[in-house]
Amino acid sequence: MGERVSFNVNAELYENRFGELAIRFPGERVYQEVGTRKGENFLSDALRMLEQGECPKVWREMAPHELLYGKDWHCISRMGYVSGDERKPALEMEAQPKEIGARARAYLQDVLH
């Protein structure tokens, strides 16, 4: 049996119909305005938030229910740990690259190559 990504501790990247991005963390903490600066990427931002509790100052917290009811948000990628090992972070795509916007592709550059 191969290794798989475990989502016991995770982050999920969402995109809406306007190309805006948001990240949902455990405890229903949701931030928008992510991926707005050049050089940022989902994996390093998620790890910094999960491990150090730090996020970029431009991020704005939003109500978790907005992901369900506003702007047609949908999950495009998940971050977890391979077999639950925190030394092995990994990303899993929930959408095909052709289905996501340019900002999301740039923010997921490490996965999409």
C-alpha positions in Angstrom: 0.0 0.0 0.0 1.4 3.4 -1.0 1.7 6.5 1.2 -1.3 8.7 1.3 -1.9 12.2 2.5 -3.5 12.3 5.9 -5.8 15.2 6.7 -6.0 15.0 10.5 -4.2 18.4 10.5 -4.8 20.3 7.3 -5.5 23.4 5.4 -7.8 23.7 2.4 -7.5 26.3 -0.4 -10.7 27.6 -1.9 -11.3 29.7 -5.0 -14.5 31.6 -5.9 -16.0 32.6 -9.2 -14.1 35.9 -9.1 -10.7 34.2 -8.8 -10.3 35.2 -5.1 -8.6 32.8 -2.8 -9.2 31.7 0.8 -7.7 29.2 3.2 -9.6 27.2 5.8 -7.6 25.9 8.8 -8.6 23.6 11.7 -11.0 25.2 14.1 -12.9 26.8 11.3 -10.5 29.7 10.9 -10.8 31.0 7.4 -8.7 33.7 5.8 -9.2 35.6 2.5 -6.8 37.9 0.5 -4.3 35.0 0.3 -1.9 34.6 -2.6 -1.9 38.3 -3.4 1.9 38.8 -3.3 4.4 37.5 -5.7 6.4 34.6 -4.5 3.8 33.3 -2.0 2.7 29.7 -2.2 0.0 27.7 -0.5 2.3 25.1 1.1 4.7 27.5 2.8 1.8 29.8 3.9 -0.2 26.9 5.3 2.8 25.4 7.2 3.7 28.8 8.7 0.1 29.2 10.0 -0.2 25.6 11.3 3.2 25.4 12.9 3.9 29.0 14.0 0.4 30.5 14.1 1.6 33.3 11.8 -0.1 34.6 8.7 0.8 37.5 6.3 -0.6 40.9 7.5 -2.7 41.2 4.3 -4.8 38.2 5.2 -8.3 39.0 6.5 -10.3 36.6 8.6 -13.8 35.8 7.2 -16.8 33.9 8.6 -16.5 30.2 7.7 -20.1 30.1 6.5 -19.2 32.4 3.7 -17.4 29.5 2.0 -20.7 27.7 1.8 -23.1 30.5 0.9 -21.2 33.3 -0.9 -19.5 33.8 -4.2 -19.5 30.2 -5.3 -16.5 29.1 -3.3 -15.1 25.6 -4.0 -12.1 23.7 -2.7 -9.2 23.4 -5.2 -6.4 22.0 -3.1 -5.8 20.4 0.3 -2.6 20.3 2.5 -1.9 17.5 4.8 0.9 15.2 6.0 1.9 11.9 4.3 0.8 9.1 6.7 0.3 11.7 9.4 4.1 12.5 9.6 4.6 16.2 10.1 8.0 16.0 8.5 6.3 15.1 5.2 3.9 17.9 4.2 2.1 17.4 0.9 -0.6 18.9 -1.3 -3.4 17.2 -3.1 -5.3 18.8 -5.9 -9.1 18.8 -5.9 -9.4 20.6 -9.2 -7.6 20.3 -12.6 -5.2 23.1 -13.4 -7.2 24.1 -16.4 -10.2 24.6 -14.1 -8.6 27.2 -11.8 -7.7 30.8 -12.3 -4.3 32.4 -12.9 -3.9 33.6 -9.3 -4.6 30.1 -8.0 -2.1 28.5 -10.5 0.6 31.0 -9.4 -0.2 30.3 -5.7 0.1 26.5 -6.4 3.2 26.8 -8.5 5.1 24.3 -6.4 2.5 21.6 -7.1 1.8 22.4 -10.8 5.4 23.0 -11.9 
